[in-house]
């Protein structure tokens, strides 16, 4: 069993080595295949879009050209000006029959502005010179006619259902104008929507969704008829559910699609691609613009399911590779058995004897190779281990006594340090205005203060005089004990600056604090080597004037009413920075329902999520918007829970302080 176990383990190690060697090769191959797949997917999407565009351009342009000629015919114009004239009527319908035979669906329509009559003739029934019905502006089914007259300069292409004719078509609505420019009617033809989708839009390739949409994103043609925005060509107010943008949930991706539409509009012969999620599925959207029709021809390609490359060649390659690996493993296993495993088994028994404490064991007969050198080394090692073991046992006894004494001294010192830091934490907490905030503001404020260590470099300030108060947050350089010492220095400097400048001028307080800090440390020879800068945000609240005056040094003031989130940025340089900065006051109205927030960068920089990225400004603004209408106490809890959920198992990077207030 021992021999079989050694052989088995050796083969297993060989197999693992082969697999480990295959991992980077497989990874490189997979990346190359992915790159090829994406390249061919992009090329497939572009070619399919170009093909659909050319399939659509010629027949649709032909139908549009015929419709324009019918609408611009002098016979059509003279008849619409005098529909009751029998001779003009006969001449018009005779000419219109010629157009009808040329139209793809062998049908045409004309609507009169004067009589409101709607005429329609097709190949399915005899010529009817009488109107099918009278158009009514109050009927939703007739809105296309009046919208086209009102909103169209020359023509529009509209997908709509006609309940009277019981047909859904792609209609070409062309304005008929008198010589003086007066619109006297609407004429044109239509393509049956089912035939249009089957001939020009349908795709048998799984994972490919061809579509047509207009400048507003309203879908004009799609394999799923429920997505088509009927009457959007005549009336631009299509519902979002019938729009391409209704299929895209992410606003950033919507903006990317709009940019792609602008690029395609600028170069009509080009195809623009963009990656989006359509109905929640990642797809490559390729689109091209048809200027003649005012349409965008597009294809949504799901690269995971669309067959963009032929994968039949992969299986033979994988089988050949697997066979080659198997042959190499067999040859390598045979060589290992003969050259290494058999000699090692001879050494095993000697090693087992040494393991049992018999260091005077005789080694196997030496060989004139590496295995022989190993046997000789084993013998030398046995003698040395025996001597060293005796010496070590004596030294261990001596060192054990010394270590016990050292551990007692270290434990005592550690307790003193811990007690000192705990007491420093009590001192630092004593400068925080918790009681003043509760007594003065009560439920109108909330504070999230979370030092990274027992003590930290963040603190917050509060001053109150009648209907005026000053609130602020401060982030000193460093954290732990150095940061805590800086907070004491910063707190004293802020107190002096407020006394000198008054609460009503936050920018002046920042400027004065910067001067005091520099004066305190300018005489120290180590000044240039110290990190003495600090980020500060101060907000002066005037309840009589309903106004907030803010000044910041690398700290911003956010405010939200639950509908939008805005912010006032602080100056780009901190207090005590190597280069001095000028700080300015910013005024914001203290509106009912508006909540104000100041936070140090510990919240924004906290790592978390799947990739360990910082919390970030965008996610912070979304969090404020989501909870801005809640009572401040509930907001504070929600912010803490949100940060904890995002942070997960990542350690806290920095001290975190967040102060929010609202005066309704």
Order of alpha helices (4+ residues) and beta strands (2+ residues): alpha-alpha-alpha-beta-beta-beta-alpha-beta-beta-beta-beta-alpha-beta-beta-alpha-beta-beta-beta-alpha-alpha-alpha-alpha-beta-beta-beta-alpha-alpha-beta-beta-beta-beta-beta-beta-alpha-beta-beta-alpha-alpha-beta
